[in-house]
Amino acid sequence: MKRRGYISPHIETRENFEAAFRGFAEDKESRENVRRFAANLEANLEELLSEYRNESGQTSPYQDEEIFEPKRRIISKLPTRDHVRQWAVLLQIEKFLCDTYIRRSCSCVKGRGTHDFVNLLREELYKDPDGTRYFVQLDVHHYFPNIDHALMQDRVRDKIKDPKLLRFLDEFICSFPQGLPLGVKLSQILANFFLAPFDYDAINLFGVASDADKMAYWRERYITDSFLTCRTQAQADELAKGVAYMSAKFDRFARQPIKYFRFADNIVMLHEDKTFLHLVTEMCIMVLARDYLLEVNRSWNVRPVWSGGIDVCGYVSYQTHRSLRKRNKKALCRQVAKCKKKGMSPEETRKACASRIGFALHANAHNLLRKLDINMEKRLGKVIKTRRANIPFKGMRYDQKRPFTDLVCKSEADEDRYKIMLLDYAIEDSKVETEDYFAEVTKEDGSIRQEKRTRPKKCLVIRYKKIIQVQSRLIADGKEEETYIYEQERDKDGNPTGRDAEYYSYTGSSVMLDQAEKDFTKDDLPCPTVIMEQVNKQNKKFYKFT
C-alpha cells in the first residue's frame, strides 16, 4: 500500500493557511466568530502557523449543542482558529484520502452528496432489475462516538508517514473523549476514510472465493438456509434441481462483486437472491464487530425492493421510480399550508418553500406539486393560458385568485380569523360543473315535446379583501365606528408594499347564489362578512354569508 510523506512542508506555509481561512469562511462571513478572527487576520494566521511548526497547538475544548433534525444528535463546536488549522491540513491531504474511497461511497466528498448517492442507486436499479430484487440496509450504531481511537490512528498510518502530521492527527483524534466529534470537517473525512478498507472487502465478499475452507462452509450454509427458508413454489422448483445446482449457483454468486453502496455509516446492498444476501449481511456484521469494533443496529432486514422501496437519504427508491420519504412530504405540505394561510401567492409560496420544493423535484413528485399548486415549469403555454384567463373583474390578475376553501369558517369562535370585506360579486356560467334540464322542442309537424339537454351551472365569484384586524374609535355623539386593517400586497421578495391586497374566489354554493340574487345587491357593498360552513337537517354541509 502506497504511503505518503513530506506533507508538513506544504502545510506550514503562509499561503496555505490563508487559503484555509478563505475555505472555512466561505458563506460564513456574517458570523460573529469569523468576523472577530478576520479583524486580526494577519496575527492570527501567524500564530496558527507558528503553532503547527513548533507542534505547540492543542485542540480547544468542545462546546456541545443538542439538535433534533430529524433525530436527536450532539454537535460538537470548536473556535474558528481550530477550524482554520484543521483546514490547512485538509487542503493537503483531503484529496489523497478521498481517492481511496470507492465510487459508491458518497458522504463527505465534494460533488458526491445525497443526490449523487440516490442517483447511483437508481442507475443500478434501472440497469439490472433482476439482479436487484432484494436489498438490505445496515446502519452502524452511533458511528462517530464509537470509532476506536487506536484503530483510527492505525488506519491513518496506513496512508500517511509524515511524523509531524501524524502527531497532529493523533492529538486531534484523542482530543475527543470517545470516538470522533460530529460537526467538524476533519472528523467527517477521517470517519469515511476509516471504513474505506471495509468497502473493498465487502464488495469482494471478504475473500471467500479465494479460500477453499471458507467457500465450503458458506456454500453449505447457503444450501441449508435455502431449504429452511423455502416458502414458495418457485423456491421449491429451484431446490428440486439438486444440491449440485445450488452449489454451482452459490459459487457463481461468490465470485461476482456485490452491489454495494455506502453513505457515511449507512450501507445498502442489493442482490437477486434473498438467502445469499442474508449470508453477506452476516459476514458484514461479523467483520465490523471483529475488525472495527462497531455494532450494527438490529433493525436491518432483507426485503424485496418492490415492497416498500429503499428508504435512504430522504427518498424511497424503487426499480421504476423514486418518491419522497413520507416525513418530507408532510413537511412540505405543512409549509405550503402555512404560506397559503398567510395569503401568499403561488410565486411567493415557491420562494418561501424553495429548499423543500427543490428537494422534491429530484423525485417523482410532480403530482404532489400540482396538488399543492406548485408548478416549477414556466412553459410558454402556461404563460399564454394565464394571460388569456377570463378574469371576472377588470384590473385584477390571475395570480389574485384564491381557493374558496381558504375563506370558509367552520367555527364561530374563529370568525375573527376569516372576516373579509366583500367588494363586488358576479354570477357566471361554471366552466367545471353542468346540470341537466328539459327544454320544449317544436317538431316539424307542430307538436311540442320535452327534450333533455345540458347547460353549465351557475357559480358565484366574489371580490374581497382579507381583514386581519378590527379597530373601534369614538365619533360624534359617543358612537363607535369600526375601521379595518387589511392584508397587504407583497413585492417579489415577499415584503409588504403598503397597498391592500385584493383577491377573488369562485363557489358553486346554491345558498350563497340565492343570497346574492335575492338578499342583497351591489349597492350594499363594500360590507364585512364571514362565510360560514353549516349543516342542515339532512346532515349535509352548506355555506352562506353571515
C-alpha positions as CSV (number, residue, x, y, z in Angstrom):
1,M,0.0,0.0,0.0
2,K,1.4,3.4,-1.1
3,R,2.1,5.7,1.9
4,R,2.7,9.4,1.5
5,G,5.3,11.5,3.4
6,Y,6.8,15.0,3.1
7,I,3.4,16.7,3.6
8,S,4.2,19.1,6.5
9,P,6.4,21.4,4.4
10,H,3.4,22.1,2.2
11,I,1.1,22.7,5.2
12,E,3.3,25.1,7.1
13,T,3.2,27.9,4.6
14,R,1.5,31.3,4.9
15,E,-0.3,30.8,1.5
16,N,-1.7,27.5,2.7
17,F,-3.1,29.0,6.0
18,E,-4.6,32.0,4.1
19,A,-6.3,29.5,1.7
20,A,-7.5,27.6,4.7
21,F,-9.2,30.7,6.2
22,R,-10.8,31.5,2.9
23,G,-12.1,28.0,2.5
24,F,-13.6,27.9,6.0
25,A,-15.0,31.4,5.9
26,E,-16.8,31.0,2.6
27,D,-20.5,31.8,3.2
28,K,-19.8,32.4,6.9
29,E,-18.6,36.0,6.7
30,S,-21.6,37.2,8.7
31,R,-20.9,35.0,11.7
32,E,-19.6,36.9,14.8
33,N,-16.7,34.5,15.5
34,V,-15.5,34.6,11.9
35,R,-15.6,38.5,11.9
36,R,-13.6,38.6,15.1
37,F,-10.9,36.3,13.7
38,A,-10.8,38.3,10.4
39,A,-10.4,41.6,12.3
40,N,-6.9,40.5,13.3
41,L,-6.3,38.0,10.5
42,E,-2.5,38.6,10.0
43,A,-1.6,38.0,13.6
44,N,-4.0,35.0,14.0
45,L,-2.7,33.2,10.9
46,E,0.9,33.8,12.0
47,E,0.1,32.4,15.4
48,L,-1.5,29.3,13.9
49,L,1.4,28.8,11.5
50,S,3.9,29.0,14.4
51,E,1.9,26.5,16.5
52,Y,2.0,24.0,13.6
53,R,5.7,24.4,13.0
54,N,6.5,24.1,16.7
55,E,3.9,21.4,17.4
56,S,2.6,23.5,20.3
57,G,-1.0,23.8,19.2
58,Q,-3.8,21.9,21.1
59,T,-7.4,21.4,20.2
60,S,-9.7,23.7,22.1
61,P,-12.4,22.4,24.4
62,Y,-15.5,21.3,22.5
63,Q,-18.9,23.1,23.0
64,D,-21.7,20.6,22.7
65,E,-25.1,21.5,21.2
66,E,-28.1,19.3,21.0
67,I,-30.2,19.3,17.8
68,F,-33.3,17.4,16.8
69,E,-33.3,17.5,13.0
70,P,-34.6,14.9,12.2
71,K,-33.4,13.0,15.3
72,R,-31.5,13.8,18.4
73,R,-27.8,14.5,17.8
74,I,-25.0,16.1,19.8
75,I,-23.0,18.6,17.6
76,S,-19.5,19.5,18.9
77,K,-18.3,23.0,18.1
78,L,-14.8,24.5,18.0
79,P,-13.5,28.1,17.8
80,T,-12.6,29.5,14.4
81,R,-8.9,29.1,15.0
82,D,-9.2,25.3,15.3
83,H,-11.2,25.0,12.1
84,V,-8.6,27.1,10.2
85,R,-5.7,24.9,11.5
86,Q,-7.6,21.7,10.5
87,W,-8.5,23.2,7.1
88,A,-4.8,23.9,6.5
89,V,-4.1,20.2,7.0
90,L,-7.1,19.1,4.9
91,L,-6.1,21.2,1.9
92,Q,-3.0,18.9,1.6
93,I,-4.5,15.5,2.5
94,E,-8.2,15.6,1.7
95,K,-7.9,14.6,-2.0
96,F,-5.3,12.0,-1.1
97,L,-7.6,10.4,1.4
98,C,-10.7,10.7,-0.7
99,D,-9.1,9.0,-3.6
100,T,-9.0,5.8,-1.5
101,Y,-12.8,5.7,-1.4
102,I,-14.8,3.5,-3.7
103,R,-17.0,5.4,-6.2
104,R,-20.2,4.4,-4.4
105,S,-19.1,5.9,-1.1
106,C,-20.7,9.3,-1.4
107,S,-20.5,11.0,2.0
108,C,-18.0,13.8,2.9
109,V,-16.7,14.0,-0.7
110,K,-17.2,17.2,-2.7
111,G,-19.7,16.6,-5.5
112,R,-20.7,13.3,-4.1
113,G,-23.5,14.1,-1.7
114,T,-27.1,12.9,-1.2
115,H,-28.3,13.3,-4.8
116,D,-25.2,11.6,-6.2
117,F,-25.8,8.7,-3.9
118,V,-29.5,8.2,-4.8
119,N,-28.7,8.7,-8.5
120,L,-26.1,5.9,-8.3
121,L,-28.6,3.7,-6.6
122,R,-31.3,4.5,-9.2
123,E,-28.9,3.7,-12.0
124,E,-28.2,0.3,-10.6
125,L,-31.9,-0.4,-10.0
126,Y,-32.9,0.6,-13.5
127,K,-29.9,-1.1,-15.2
128,D,-30.4,-4.5,-13.6
129,P,-33.9,-5.1,-12.2
130,D,-33.4,-8.8,-12.0
131,G,-30.2,-8.6,-10.1
132,T,-31.5,-6.1,-7.6
133,R,-34.7,-7.7,-6.5
134,Y,-33.7,-7.7,-2.8
135,F,-31.9,-5.2,-0.6
136,V,-30.6,-4.9,2.9
137,Q,-29.8,-1.6,4.7
138,L,-27.3,-1.6,7.6
139,D,-26.8,1.3,9.9
140,V,-23.9,1.4,12.3
141,H,-25.0,2.2,15.9
142,H,-23.8,5.7,16.9
143,Y,-21.0,5.5,14.4
144,F,-19.0,8.7,15.2
145,P,-18.9,8.2,19.0
146,N,-17.9,4.5,18.7
147,I,-14.9,4.9,16.4
148,D,-11.9,3.4,18.3
149,H,-9.0,5.9,18.7
150,A,-6.3,3.3,18.4
151,L,-7.8,1.7,15.3
152,M,-8.3,5.2,13.8
153,Q,-4.7,6.1,14.4
154,D,-3.5,2.8,12.8
155,R,-5.8,3.5,9.9
156,V,-4.2,6.9,9.3
157,R,-0.7,5.3,9.4
158,D,-1.7,3.0,6.5
159,K,-1.7,6.0,4.2
160,I,0.5,8.7,5.8
161,K,4.1,8.5,7.1
162,D,4.8,12.2,7.8
163,P,5.8,12.2,11.6
164,K,4.7,15.8,12.3
165,L,1.4,15.4,10.6
166,L,0.8,12.1,12.3
167,R,1.3,13.7,15.7
168,F,-1.1,16.5,14.7
169,L,-3.8,13.9,13.7
170,D,-3.2,11.8,16.8
171,E,-3.7,14.9,19.0
172,F,-7.0,15.7,17.2
173,I,-8.3,12.1,17.4
174,C,-7.5,11.9,21.2
175,S,-8.9,15.4,21.9
176,F,-12.4,13.9,21.9
177,P,-13.3,11.7,24.9
178,Q,-14.8,8.9,22.8
179,G,-14.9,8.4,19.1
180,L,-14.8,11.4,16.8
181,P,-16.7,14.7,17.2
182,L,-19.8,15.2,15.0
183,G,-19.8,18.6,13.3
184,V,-16.1,19.0,12.4
185,K,-15.0,18.6,8.8
186,L,-11.7,16.7,9.7
187,S,-13.6,14.1,11.7
188,Q,-16.0,13.6,8.8
189,I,-13.2,12.9,6.4
190,L,-11.5,10.6,8.8
191,A,-14.7,8.7,9.6
192,N,-15.3,8.0,6.0
193,F,-11.7,7.0,5.5
194,F,-12.0,4.6,8.5
195,L,-14.4,2.3,6.6
196,A,-12.7,2.5,3.2
197,P,-11.0,-0.9,3.5
198,F,-14.3,-2.5,4.6
199,D,-15.9,-1.3,1.4
200,Y,-13.4,-3.1,-0.8
201,D,-13.6,-6.3,1.4
202,A,-17.5,-6.3,1.3
203,I,-17.6,-5.9,-2.5
204,N,-15.3,-8.8,-2.9
205,L,-17.2,-10.9,-0.3
206,F,-14.2,-10.8,2.2
207,G,-12.1,-13.1,0.1
208,V,-14.4,-16.1,0.5
209,A,-14.0,-17.2,-3.2
210,S,-10.2,-17.5,-2.7
211,D,-10.3,-19.6,0.4
212,A,-11.4,-23.2,0.0
213,D,-12.4,-23.7,3.6
214,K,-14.5,-20.5,3.8
215,M,-16.0,-21.4,0.4
216,A,-17.1,-24.9,1.7
217,Y,-18.5,-23.5,4.9
218,W,-20.6,-20.7,3.3
219,R,-21.7,-23.0,0.4
220,E,-23.1,-25.5,2.9
221,R,-24.8,-22.6,4.8
222,Y,-26.3,-21.3,1.6
223,I,-27.8,-24.7,0.7
224,T,-29.1,-25.4,4.2
225,D,-30.6,-22.0,4.6
226,S,-32.3,-22.2,1.2
227,F,-34.1,-25.4,2.3
228,L,-35.0,-23.9,5.7
229,T,-36.4,-20.7,4.2
230,C,-38.3,-22.2,1.3
231,R,-41.8,-20.7,1.2
232,T,-43.0,-20.5,-2.4
233,Q,-43.4,-22.9,-5.3
234,A,-40.7,-21.1,-7.3
235,Q,-38.2,-21.7,-4.5
236,A,-39.2,-25.3,-4.3
237,D,-38.7,-25.8,-8.0
238,E,-35.3,-24.2,-7.7
239,L,-34.3,-26.6,-4.9
240,A,-35.6,-29.6,-6.8
241,K,-32.8,-29.1,-9.3
242,G,-30.4,-30.7,-6.7
243,V,-27.5,-29.9,-4.5
244,A,-25.0,-29.7,-7.3
245,Y,-27.1,-27.0,-9.0
246,M,-27.4,-25.0,-5.7
247,S,-23.6,-25.4,-5.1
248,A,-22.8,-24.0,-8.6
249,K,-25.3,-21.2,-8.0
250,F,-23.5,-20.2,-4.8
251,D,-20.1,-20.4,-6.4
252,R,-21.3,-18.0,-9.2
253,F,-22.6,-15.5,-6.6
254,A,-19.4,-15.7,-4.5
255,R,-17.2,-14.8,-7.5
256,Q,-19.3,-11.8,-8.5
257,P,-18.9,-8.3,-6.9
258,I,-21.7,-7.4,-4.5
259,K,-23.8,-4.4,-5.5
260,Y,-22.7,-2.2,-2.5
261,F,-23.3,1.4,-1.6
262,R,-22.3,3.4,1.5
263,F,-23.3,6.9,2.7
264,A,-21.3,7.6,5.9
265,D,-22.4,4.7,8.2
266,N,-25.4,3.8,6.1
267,I,-24.8,0.7,4.0
268,V,-27.1,-0.6,1.2
269,M,-26.5,-3.9,-0.6
270,L,-28.6,-5.3,-3.5
271,H,-28.8,-8.9,-4.8
272,E,-31.1,-11.2,-6.8
273,D,-31.1,-13.9,-4.1
274,K,-32.5,-13.3,-0.6
275,T,-30.8,-16.2,1.1
276,F,-27.4,-15.2,-0.3
277,L,-27.9,-11.6,0.8
278,H,-28.6,-12.8,4.3
279,L,-25.3,-14.6,4.4
280,V,-23.4,-11.5,3.1
281,T,-25.1,-9.4,5.8
282,E,-24.0,-11.8,8.4
283,M,-20.4,-11.6,7.2
284,C,-20.6,-7.7,7.2
285,I,-21.9,-7.6,10.8
286,M,-19.2,-10.1,11.9
287,V,-16.3,-8.2,10.3
288,L,-17.5,-4.8,11.5
289,A,-17.7,-6.1,15.1
290,R,-14.4,-8.0,14.9
291,D,-12.1,-5.7,13.0
292,Y,-13.7,-2.3,13.5
293,L,-15.3,-2.7,16.9
294,L,-18.6,-1.3,15.5
295,E,-22.1,-2.6,16.2
296,V,-24.9,-2.6,13.6
297,N,-28.4,-1.6,14.6
298,R,-30.7,-4.6,14.8
299,S,-33.4,-3.1,12.7
300,W,-32.0,-4.5,9.5
301,N,-33.9,-7.0,7.4
302,V,-33.6,-8.3,3.8
303,R,-36.6,-7.1,1.9
304,P,-37.8,-7.0,-1.7
305,V,-37.3,-3.7,-3.4
306,W,-40.8,-3.6,-4.9
307,S,-42.4,-3.8,-1.5
308,G,-41.8,-0.5,0.2
309,G,-38.7,0.6,-1.7
310,I,-35.3,1.6,-0.3
311,D,-35.7,4.4,2.2
312,V,-32.4,6.3,2.3
313,C,-31.3,10.0,2.2
314,G,-34.8,11.3,2.2
315,Y,-36.1,9.4,-0.8
316,V,-37.7,6.0,-1.3
317,S,-36.1,4.3,-4.4
318,Y,-37.8,1.7,-6.5
319,Q,-36.8,0.0,-9.7
320,T,-39.2,2.1,-11.7
321,H,-39.3,5.4,-9.9
322,R,-38.3,7.4,-6.8
323,S,-40.6,9.0,-4.3
324,L,-40.2,11.4,-1.4
325,R,-40.0,10.0,2.1
326,K,-43.3,10.4,3.9
327,R,-41.8,12.7,6.6
328,N,-40.5,15.0,3.8
329,K,-43.9,15.0,2.1
330,K,-45.7,16.0,5.2
331,A,-43.1,18.8,6.0
332,L,-43.6,20.3,2.5
333,C,-47.4,20.2,2.8
334,R,-47.3,21.9,6.2
335,Q,-45.0,24.6,4.9
336,V,-47.2,25.3,1.9
337,A,-50.3,25.3,4.0
338,K,-48.8,27.9,6.3
339,C,-47.9,30.1,3.3
340,K,-51.4,29.9,1.9
341,K,-52.9,30.8,5.3
342,K,-50.8,34.0,5.2
343,G,-52.3,34.8,1.8
344,M,-49.1,34.4,-0.1
345,S,-49.4,34.0,-3.9
346,P,-48.1,30.8,-5.7
347,E,-44.9,32.6,-6.7
348,E,-44.3,33.8,-3.1
349,T,-45.0,30.3,-1.8
350,R,-42.5,28.8,-4.3
351,K,-39.8,31.2,-3.0
352,A,-40.6,30.5,0.7
353,C,-40.6,26.7,0.2
354,A,-37.8,26.7,-2.4
355,S,-35.5,24.3,-0.5
356,R,-38.1,21.6,0.1
357,I,-39.5,22.1,-3.4
358,G,-36.0,21.7,-4.9
359,F,-35.5,18.5,-2.9
360,A,-38.9,17.2,-4.1
361,L,-38.0,17.8,-7.8
362,H,-35.4,15.1,-7.6
363,A,-38.2,12.6,-7.1
364,N,-41.3,11.6,-9.0
365,A,-43.3,14.3,-7.1
366,H,-44.9,16.2,-10.0
367,N,-48.4,15.1,-9.0
368,L,-47.8,16.2,-5.4
369,L,-46.5,19.6,-6.5
370,R,-49.5,20.0,-8.8
371,K,-51.9,19.3,-6.0
372,L,-50.1,21.9,-3.9
373,D,-50.5,24.4,-6.8
374,I,-46.7,24.5,-7.3
375,N,-45.7,24.4,-10.9
376,M,-42.0,24.8,-11.4
377,E,-42.2,24.6,-15.2
378,K,-42.9,28.1,-16.5
379,R,-43.6,27.0,-20.1
380,L,-44.8,29.4,-22.8
381,G,-48.2,27.6,-23.0
382,K,-48.8,28.3,-19.3
383,V,-47.9,32.0,-19.7
384,I,-50.3,32.2,-22.7
385,K,-53.0,30.4,-20.7
386,T,-52.6,32.8,-17.8
387,R,-52.8,35.9,-19.9
388,R,-55.9,34.6,-21.7
389,A,-57.6,33.6,-18.5
390,N,-61.1,35.1,-18.1
391,I,-60.6,37.5,-15.2
392,P,-64.0,38.3,-13.7
393,F,-63.1,41.8,-12.5
394,K,-61.4,44.5,-14.5
395,G,-57.9,45.4,-13.3
396,M,-57.3,42.1,-11.4
397,R,-54.7,39.5,-12.2
398,Y,-54.8,35.7,-12.5
399,D,-52.4,35.3,-9.5
400,Q,-55.0,37.0,-7.3
401,K,-57.3,34.0,-7.5
402,R,-57.6,32.1,-4.2
403,P,-59.3,28.8,-3.3
404,F,-62.8,29.2,-1.9
405,T,-62.0,26.7,0.9
406,D,-59.5,29.2,2.3
407,L,-62.4,31.5,3.2
408,V,-64.7,29.1,4.9
409,C,-65.1,29.4,8.7
410,K,-66.1,26.2,10.4
411,S,-66.5,27.5,14.0
412,E,-68.0,30.7,15.4
413,A,-65.0,31.0,17.7
414,D,-62.8,31.5,14.6
415,E,-64.9,34.2,12.9
416,D,-62.3,37.0,13.5
417,R,-59.7,35.0,11.5
418,Y,-62.0,34.6,8.5
419,K,-63.6,38.0,8.2
420,I,-63.4,39.6,4.8
421,M,-64.5,42.9,3.2
422,L,-66.8,41.9,0.3
423,L,-66.2,44.5,-2.5
424,D,-68.0,43.1,-5.5
425,Y,-69.6,39.9,-6.9
426,A,-70.7,38.4,-10.2
427,I,-72.8,35.4,-11.3
428,E,-71.3,33.5,-14.2
429,D,-71.6,30.2,-16.0
430,S,-69.4,27.5,-14.4
431,K,-66.6,26.1,-16.5
432,V,-66.5,22.9,-14.4
433,E,-70.0,21.8,-13.4
434,T,-73.0,21.2,-15.6
435,E,-76.7,20.4,-15.0
436,D,-79.4,18.6,-17.0
437,Y,-82.7,20.4,-17.8
438,F,-85.7,19.8,-20.1
439,A,-86.4,22.2,-22.9
440,E,-89.6,22.4,-25.0
441,V,-88.8,21.5,-28.7
442,T,-91.2,22.1,-31.5
443,K,-91.2,19.3,-34.1
444,E,-91.8,19.7,-37.9
445,D,-95.4,18.6,-37.5
446,G,-96.0,21.4,-35.0
447,S,-96.1,19.1,-31.9
448,I,-94.1,20.0,-28.8
449,R,-92.1,17.6,-26.8
450,Q,-89.7,17.8,-23.8
451,E,-86.0,17.2,-24.6
452,K,-83.2,16.6,-22.1
453,R,-80.3,19.0,-22.5
454,T,-77.2,20.0,-20.6
455,R,-76.1,23.5,-19.6
456,P,-73.4,25.0,-17.3
457,K,-74.3,25.5,-13.7
458,K,-74.3,29.0,-12.3
459,C,-71.4,30.0,-10.0
460,L,-70.7,33.0,-7.8
461,V,-67.4,34.8,-8.0
462,I,-66.6,37.3,-5.2
463,R,-64.0,40.1,-4.9
464,Y,-62.8,40.8,-1.5
465,K,-60.0,41.9,0.9
466,K,-58.9,39.9,4.0
467,I,-59.5,41.7,7.3
468,I,-56.6,41.0,9.7
469,Q,-57.7,43.4,12.5
470,V,-60.8,45.4,13.5
471,Q,-60.3,48.7,15.4
472,S,-63.1,50.8,17.1
473,R,-63.0,54.5,17.6
474,L,-65.4,57.1,19.1
475,I,-67.0,59.6,16.8
476,A,-69.6,62.3,17.4
477,D,-72.4,61.7,19.9
478,G,-70.4,59.0,21.6
479,K,-71.0,56.5,18.8
480,E,-68.4,53.9,17.8
481,E,-67.1,53.4,14.3
482,E,-65.2,50.3,13.2
483,T,-62.1,50.6,11.0
484,Y,-60.3,47.7,9.4
485,I,-56.7,46.8,8.7
486,Y,-56.3,44.6,5.6
487,E,-53.7,42.1,4.4
488,Q,-51.2,43.9,2.3
489,E,-49.7,43.1,-1.1
490,R,-46.2,41.9,-1.2
491,D,-43.3,42.5,-3.6
492,K,-41.3,39.9,-5.4
493,D,-39.1,39.5,-2.3
494,G,-42.1,38.9,0.0
495,N,-42.0,42.3,1.7
496,P,-45.3,44.3,2.4
497,T,-45.9,47.1,-0.2
498,G,-48.3,49.2,1.8
499,R,-51.2,48.5,-0.6
500,D,-54.2,46.5,0.4
501,A,-54.3,43.1,-1.2
502,E,-57.4,42.1,-3.2
503,Y,-58.5,38.6,-4.2
504,Y,-61.2,36.8,-6.0
505,S,-62.7,33.3,-5.5
506,Y,-65.3,31.1,-7.1
507,T,-68.0,29.0,-5.5
508,G,-71.0,26.9,-6.7
509,S,-72.8,27.1,-3.4
510,S,-76.6,27.3,-4.2
511,V,-77.3,29.1,-0.8
512,M,-74.8,31.8,-1.5
513,L,-76.0,32.2,-5.1
514,D,-79.5,32.6,-3.7
515,Q,-78.4,35.2,-1.2
516,A,-76.6,37.2,-4.0
517,E,-79.7,37.1,-6.2
518,K,-82.3,37.9,-3.5
519,D,-80.9,39.1,-0.2
520,F,-78.5,41.9,-1.1
521,T,-77.3,44.0,-4.1
522,K,-74.1,45.6,-5.2
523,D,-75.4,48.9,-3.6
524,D,-74.9,47.3,-0.2
525,L,-71.2,46.8,-0.8
526,P,-68.5,47.1,0.4
527,C,-69.5,45.3,3.5
528,P,-67.7,43.0,6.0
529,T,-68.9,39.4,6.2
530,V,-67.8,35.8,7.1
531,I,-68.6,32.7,5.0
532,M,-69.8,30.1,7.5
533,E,-69.9,26.3,7.0
534,Q,-73.2,25.0,8.4
535,V,-75.1,21.7,8.5
536,N,-78.8,21.2,7.5
537,K,-81.3,18.7,8.9
538,Q,-80.1,16.0,6.5
539,N,-76.6,16.4,7.9
540,K,-75.3,18.0,4.7
541,K,-72.9,20.9,4.7
542,F,-73.7,24.2,3.0
543,Y,-72.2,27.7,3.0
544,K,-73.7,31.1,3.5
545,F,-72.8,34.8,4.0
546,T,-73.2,35.8,7.7
